[in-house]
Amino acid sequence: MVVVDVAAADDATALAFQQLLADRWATSTEERTTHDVGQPGVRLRCYLDVRQPLDS
């Protein structure tokens, strides 16, 4: 199991990166990002099980 914390400029970028991970490994996905007050960009956390690759 791997925890991936994503910091991105906007929601679309963070969710697109998450989708790239989900296309390759079993991934718990989020539908929205978080924003830290006073900080630029957004954050997103997802969990990957790299032992379970998805079938191509």
ChimeraX attribute file (.defattr): number of C-alpha atoms within 10 A of each C-alpha:
attribute: neighborCount
match mode: 1-to-1
recipient: residues
	/A:1	11
	/A:2	10
	/A:3	12
	/A:4	13
	/A:5	13
	/A:6	16
	/A:7	18
	/A:8	17
	/A:9	11
	/A:10	14
	/A:11	18
	/A:12	13
	/A:13	14
	/A:14	21
	/A:15	20
	/A:16	11
	/A:17	13
	/A:18	23
	/A:19	15
	/A:20	10
	/A:21	19
	/A:22	19
	/A:23	13
	/A:24	15
	/A:25	18
	/A:26	17
	/A:27	22
	/A:28	14
	/A:29	16
	/A:30	13
	/A:31	8
	/A:32	13
	/A:33	18
	/A:34	12
	/A:35	14
	/A:36	9
	/A:37	8
	/A:38	6
	/A:39	7
	/A:40	12
	/A:41	16
	/A:42	20
	/A:43	19
	/A:44	21
	/A:45	17
	/A:46	16
	/A:47	19
	/A:48	19
	/A:49	14
	/A:50	14
	/A:51	9
	/A:52	12
	/A:53	14
	/A:54	12
	/A:55	7
	/A:56	5
